[in-house]
Every structure is written in C-alpha cells, then in structure tokens.
Amino acid sequence: MGLDDPFPIEKCSGRVRGAVLAEFQGRCPTIREVASISDAQWLTVPNIGPTTLEEIRRFIAETPVEERLHNLPTMGDGELLSRLQRVQRELNIIAAAIKARVSVSPYKKDQENEHP
C-alpha cells in the first residue's frame, strides 16, 4: 500500500469512517492526505479521540517506511512533533510490556520453587 493509494476506509470502524469522510467532504482521501493531518488537528475533528486516532495511524503505519520518511523534510514543526510524540508513546508501551514480562518471569519461577 503506497501513500497515494486510497485510505482503506472500508477497513475502519464506523466512527473513524464517518470522521474521515466528514473531514474530506464525503470523498475517500489518499493515505498521504490522511497522514498529512497532524494528531493535534485530528483531535479537533468531531468523534476523533485518542483511540480513533490510533486506528487511523495504524492504517498509515502499513505504508512502506521509505515512502513515509520521504515526506519528513516538507513537514512542519507541529507535524514532526506530533509524530515524535506518537513514536515515544509506542516506545513507552513496548518498554512497559517488556518490563512486565521480565518482572513476571522471575516472580513465577520463585513461586514455583517455593511450592514443589
């Protein structure tokens, strides 16, 4: 899927589908058009909150990295900051999941050793 392909609106939840179509006056935008809207701008659109925004970004993330990185030089500071914050949130989620797995494993082993 490339940036100039239609945004996969048919795969979205009804809430996201309605919000995207409303934002683009009823037409299905390209992935590039959807990606060009910053998180801050999306959050001002009716029916778009953090959860629906993550759903939109998941579909954009399916675009090849090379194509997404190609647009970085033309992005404004706000959009770059928005992308940075999104990546930081994702990294924090991954780090928390790793910490949870690491901390659970020794605990389970200790319990198993206590109750033979």
Helices and strands as residue ranges (DSSP letters): G 9-11, H 14-23, H 31-35, H 39-42, H 50-61, H 65-70, G 72-74, H 77-114
